[in-house]
C-alpha cells in the first residue's frame, strides 16, 4: 500500500481561483515599474489624506490651516515652515496637508457619481439596443458636444461655487465617457455563446446583466475609473483656480494656486508647492491606470 506524505497532500491542495487570479494580476502589474511607482505614491497620498482629514477636524497638530500670522507672511521654506507661508502668514504645508483630503475627495466623489449613472446607462443601452440605445446615446452625444471643462464651468456658474456643486458638475461631464465605454463592452459580451446559452435556459434579463455581463466588463470600468480620477482632480483644481470651485479659505490646491498667483515673482513657493502636488498626484493616477490597463488586458496574459 502506497504511503501518501503530508508534503504531497499539500502540493495537490487546490488553490482558490480568486487568490490565484489576484497573484497573477499582481505579477503582471509588477512588470510595469512605473505603475508600481504610481501605486505606492497613491497609497502614500491616501494615508496622508486620512491624517489630514483627522487633523483638520480635531486639530492634532494644534495648527489650523486658516491660522494667520501677518508677521511671518511670504516667508520661504524653513525649519519652522517647511513649505513657507503665504501672503496672510498661513503655513502652506499645513494647508496642503488639510487640503489633500478635499482634493482627493472631490476626485473620488465625482468619479463615483459619474460611474453610478454612466455604468447603468451604458449597460441598458448596449444590452437592450433599439430605441432605448438610440435615446440614451443621443443624450450622451449632446453632453459630449461640450468640452468637459466648459460644461463644468456652465454648471458651476448656474449652481454656484462650492465643493458639492463642483463635484456634481464634473460628474455630469463624465457620465457619457462611462456610458460609451460600458456600452461597447456590453455589446461585445452579450454576443458570446455562453450568454446565448444562459438566455436559452430561461434566465431573466436582470440575472444575465448582473451575474454574467457586469462581472465580465469590470476591467474597462476599473481602468476608466482610475484614469478619470486624475481628470476630475485636475478639473476641480482648474475651477477653483478660476474662482468658481471650492471657495476660500478652504485649502483646496487649485484655490491655493489662485491665492498665490499675485505673488509668483515675489514668493514663488506659494504656487510651486500646491502646483507640484497636483502634478504628482495626477501623474501617479495616470501611471497606475496605464499599468492596470496592461494587467487587466486579456491579450497581455500568457
C-alpha positions in Angstrom: 0.0 0.0 0.0 1.5 3.3 -1.1 2.1 5.9 1.7 1.0 9.4 0.9 3.2 12.0 2.5 2.0 15.2 4.1 4.0 17.2 1.6 2.4 15.6 -1.4 -1.0 16.3 0.0 -0.1 20.0 0.5 1.2 20.1 -3.1 -2.0 18.8 -4.6 -4.3 21.0 -2.4 -6.4 23.1 -4.8 -5.8 26.8 -4.9 -8.6 29.3 -4.5 -9.2 30.6 -8.1 -9.7 34.2 -6.8 -6.4 34.1 -4.9 -4.6 32.7 -7.9 -6.1 35.3 -10.2 -5.0 38.1 -7.8 -1.5 36.7 -7.7 -1.3 36.6 -11.5 -2.7 40.1 -11.7 0.0 41.4 -9.2 2.7 39.6 -11.2 1.6 41.3 -14.4 1.4 44.6 -12.6 4.9 44.2 -11.2 6.3 44.1 -14.7 5.3 47.7 -15.2 7.6 49.6 -12.8 6.1 53.0 -13.5 2.7 51.5 -12.5 4.1 50.3 -9.2 5.6 53.7 -8.5 2.2 55.3 -9.2 0.5 52.8 -6.9 2.9 53.4 -4.0 2.6 57.2 -4.4 -1.2 57.0 -4.4 -1.0 54.7 -1.3 1.1 57.3 0.4 -1.2 60.1 -0.5 -4.2 58.1 0.6 -2.9 57.6 4.1 -1.6 61.2 4.4 -5.1 62.4 3.3 -6.7 60.4 6.1 -4.3 62.0 8.6 -5.1 65.4 7.1 -8.8 64.9 7.4 -8.5 63.8 11.1 -6.1 66.7 11.8 -8.4 69.2 10.2 -11.3 68.1 12.3 -9.6 67.5 15.6 -6.5 69.7 15.4 -3.9 67.0 16.3 -1.0 69.3 15.2 -2.6 72.2 17.1 -2.3 74.5 13.9 -5.3 75.5 11.9 -5.0 75.6 8.1 -6.5 79.1 8.2 -4.4 80.4 11.1 -2.9 83.7 10.1 0.4 85.3 11.2 1.0 88.6 9.4 4.4 88.9 11.0 5.5 85.8 9.1 3.9 86.4 5.8 5.6 85.5 2.5 8.4 83.6 4.2 10.3 80.9 2.2 10.7 77.3 3.2 12.4 76.9 6.6 12.7 74.5 9.5 9.6 76.2 11.1 7.6 76.5 7.9 8.5 73.5 5.6 6.8 74.9 2.5 6.9 78.6 3.6 4.0 80.9 4.3 1.5 82.7 2.1 0.5 86.4 1.9 -1.5 86.0 5.1 1.2 84.2 7.0 -0.6 80.8 6.8 1.5 77.7 6.8 1.5 76.3 3.3 2.5 72.8 4.4 -0.4 72.6 6.9 -2.8 73.9 4.2 -1.7 71.3 1.7 -2.0 68.6 4.3 -5.5 69.6 5.2 -6.5 70.2 1.6 -5.3 66.8 0.4 -8.5 65.0 1.5 -10.6 67.7 -0.1 -8.8 67.4 -3.4 -8.9 63.6 -3.4 -12.4 63.6 -2.1 -13.7 65.7 -5.0 -11.9 63.4 -7.5 -13.3 60.2 -5.9 -16.8 61.5 -5.3 -17.1 62.9 -8.9 -15.9 59.6 -10.4 -18.2 57.6 -8.2 -21.3 59.7 -9.2 -20.3 59.5 -12.9 -20.0 55.7 -12.7 -23.2 55.4 -10.7 -25.1 57.0 -13.5 -23.0 56.1 -16.6 -22.5 52.4 -16.0 -26.2 51.5 -15.7 -27.0 53.7 -18.8 -24.3 52.0 -20.8 -25.4 48.5 -19.9 -29.1 49.3 -20.6 -28.1 50.9 -23.9 -25.9 48.1 -25.1 -28.0 45.2 -23.8 -31.4 46.2 -25.0 -30.5 48.2 -28.1 -33.2 49.5 -30.3 -34.9 52.8 -29.5 -33.5 52.6 -25.9 -30.0 52.6 -27.3 -30.8 55.5 -29.7 -32.3 57.7 -27.0 -29.5 57.2 -24.4 -26.7 57.6 -26.9 -28.1 60.7 -28.4 -28.3 62.2 -25.0 -24.7 61.3 -24.4 -23.8 62.8 -27.7 -25.4 66.1 -26.6 -23.2 66.1 -23.5 -20.1 65.2 -25.4 -20.7 68.1 -27.8 -19.4 70.3 -24.9 -15.8 70.1 -23.7 -15.7 68.8 -20.2 -14.2 71.8 -18.6 -16.7 74.2 -20.4 -19.6 72.1 -19.4 -18.4 72.1 -15.8 -18.0 75.9 -15.9 -21.5 76.3 -17.2 -23.0 74.1 -14.5 -21.0 75.7 -11.7 -21.9 79.2 -12.9 -25.6 78.2 -12.5 -25.3 76.3 -9.3 -22.7 78.5 -7.6 -19.2 77.7 -6.4 -18.9 75.1 -3.7 -17.4 71.7 -3.1 -20.6 69.8 -3.7 -21.5 71.8 -6.9 -18.0 71.3 -8.3 -18.3 67.5 -7.7 -21.8 67.4 -9.4 -20.5 69.4 -12.4 -17.5 67.2 -13.0 -19.6 64.1 -12.6 -22.2 65.2 -15.2 -19.4 65.8 -17.7 -18.0 62.3 -17.2 -21.3 60.3 -17.5 -21.0 60.0 -21.3 -17.5 58.7 -21.0 -18.5 55.8 -18.7 -21.7 55.1 -20.7 -20.0 54.8 -24.0 -17.2 52.5 -22.7 -19.7 50.3 -20.9 -22.0 50.2 -23.9 -19.2 49.0 -26.1 -18.1 46.3 -23.7 -21.7 45.2 -23.2 -22.3 44.9 -27.0 -19.2 42.6 -27.2 -20.1 40.5 -24.2 -23.8 39.9 -24.9 -22.9 38.2 -28.2 -20.8 35.5 -26.6 -22.1 31.9 -26.7 -22.4 31.4 -23.0 -24.8 34.4 -22.8 -27.0 32.9 -25.5 -26.9 29.6 -23.7 -28.0 31.2 -20.4 -30.8 33.1 -22.1 -31.9 29.8 -23.8 -32.2 28.2 -20.4 -34.7 30.9 -19.4 -32.6 33.3 -17.4 -34.1 36.7 -16.8 -32.5 39.9 -18.2 -31.7 41.1 -14.7 -29.8 37.9 -13.9 -27.9 37.9 -17.2 -26.9 41.6 -16.7 -25.8 41.4 -13.0 -24.4 37.9 -12.8 -22.8 37.4 -16.2 -22.3 40.7 -18.2 -21.4 43.2 -15.4 -18.6 41.0 -13.9 -17.1 40.4 -17.3 -16.9 44.1 -18.2 -15.4 45.3 -14.9 -11.9 45.6 -16.3 -12.5 48.6 -18.6 -14.7 50.2 -15.9 -11.9 49.9 -13.3 -9.3 51.3 -15.7 -11.5 54.2 -16.8 -12.3 54.9 -13.2 -8.7 55.2 -12.2 -7.8 57.4 -15.1 -10.8 59.7 -14.7 -10.0 60.4 -11.0 -6.9 62.2 -12.3 -9.0 64.2 -14.8 -11.5 65.0 -12.0 -8.8 66.3 -9.7 -7.3 68.5 -12.5 -10.8 69.8 -13.4 -11.6 70.7 -9.8 -8.3 72.4 -9.4 -8.9 74.4 -12.6 -12.3 75.5 -11.5 -11.0 76.5 -8.1 -8.2 78.4 -9.7 -10.8 80.4 -11.7 -12.7 81.2 -8.6 -15.7 79.0 -9.5 -14.8 76.0 -7.5 -14.1 75.4 -3.8 -14.3 78.8 -2.2 -11.7 80.4 0.1 -10.5 80.0 2.8 -10.9 76.2 2.2 -7.3 74.9 1.5 -8.1 73.2 -1.8 -5.0 73.1 -4.0 -6.5 74.9 -7.0 -7.7 77.7 -4.7 -4.3 77.9 -3.2 -2.8 78.4 -6.7 -5.3 81.2 -7.2 -4.3 82.8 -3.9 -0.7 82.9 -4.8 -0.8 83.9 -8.4 -0.3 87.6 -7.5 2.9 86.7 -5.6 4.6 84.4 -8.1 7.6 86.7 -8.6 7.8 87.8 -5.0 7.2 84.4 -3.4 7.1 81.6 -5.9 6.8 78.9 -3.3 3.2 79.8 -2.7 2.2 78.4 -6.1 5.1 76.0 -6.6 4.2 73.5 -3.8 0.4 73.2 -4.5 1.1 73.0 -8.2 3.7 70.3 -7.7 1.3 68.3 -5.6 -1.3 68.4 -8.3 1.3 67.3 -10.9 2.5 64.4 -8.7 -1.0 63.0 -7.9 -2.3 63.3 -11.5 0.8 61.7 -12.9 0.6 58.9 -10.3 -3.0 58.1 -11.2 -2.2 58.1 -14.9 0.8 55.8 -14.4 -1.2 53.4 -12.2 -4.1 53.5 -14.7 -1.9 52.6 -17.6 -0.5 49.7 -15.6 -4.0 48.5 -14.7 -5.0 48.5 -18.3 -2.0 46.3 -19.3 -2.5 44.0 -16.3 -6.2 43.5 -16.9 -6.0 43.2 -20.7 -6.6 39.6 -21.7 -4.3 40.0 -24.7 -1.4 40.6 -22.2 -1.9 37.2 -20.5 0.4 34.4 -21.4 
